[in-house]
Amino acid sequence: MLEAFYKDNYRIVYGYLLSLCGDPVQAEDLASETFVRAMERIGSFDPRYEASTWLCTIGRNLYLNQCKRRNREVPLEDAVCAVPSPEALYLQKEQAAEIIRAAKALSPEQRQVLFLRLEGLPFRDIAAALGKTETWARVTYYRVKGRIIAEMEEKA
């Protein structure tokens, strides 16, 4: 059972992590660590959602933690920090909240496509995860994206 779980999801998780870090070796290490963490926390998995989404979230968190550790190791004089203004941060949070509100009106399948795409997964992997065609994943994503943009423009 665990082997099938691994085989069904490894390619999606690896592809997503590769899109984040750009390094095949690092992506492979992160993917392996993702499955180890997932097995340690299997009790927190909600079967109403796709396993690949849960795994990609774990992988993303591992990647972000790795980036934070690396940033701490950089000498202060070499660190370059671009700190966004409070106004920019507020607008980003408001926009993210608006997207989440709009996404709640979508079907579960449409939400999965949207969030997997926002996570950086290629349409090929989204289609494979949902058992659909790549064309279906593309069309669904662009329709959902257009719908959310239209809703946000109406409210502006």
Stockholm file with secondary structure:
# STOCKHOLM 1.0

chainA/1-156         MLEAFYKDNYRIVYGYLLSLCGDPVQAEDLASETFVRAMERIGSFDPRYEASTWLCTIGRNLYLNQCKRRNREVPLEDAVCAVPSPEALYLQKEQAAEIIRAAKALSPEQRQVLFLRLEGLPFRDIAAALGKTETWARVTYYRVKGRIIAEMEEKA
#=GR chainA/1-156 SS CHHHHHHHHHHHHHHHHHHHHCCHHHHHHHHHHHHHHHHHTGGGCCTTSCHHHHHHHHHHHHHHHHHHHHHHHSCGGGCCCCCCCHHHHHHHHHHHHHHHHHHTTSCHHHHHHHHHHHTTCCHHHHHHHHTSCHHHHHHHHHHHHHHHHHHHHHHC
#=GC SS_cons         CHHHHHHHHHHHHHHHHHHHHCCHHHHHHHHHHHHHHHHHTGGGCCTTSCHHHHHHHHHHHHHHHHHHHHHHHSCGGGCCCCCCCHHHHHHHHHHHHHHHHHHTTSCHHHHHHHHHHHTTCCHHHHHHHHTSCHHHHHHHHHHHHHHHHHHHHHHC
//
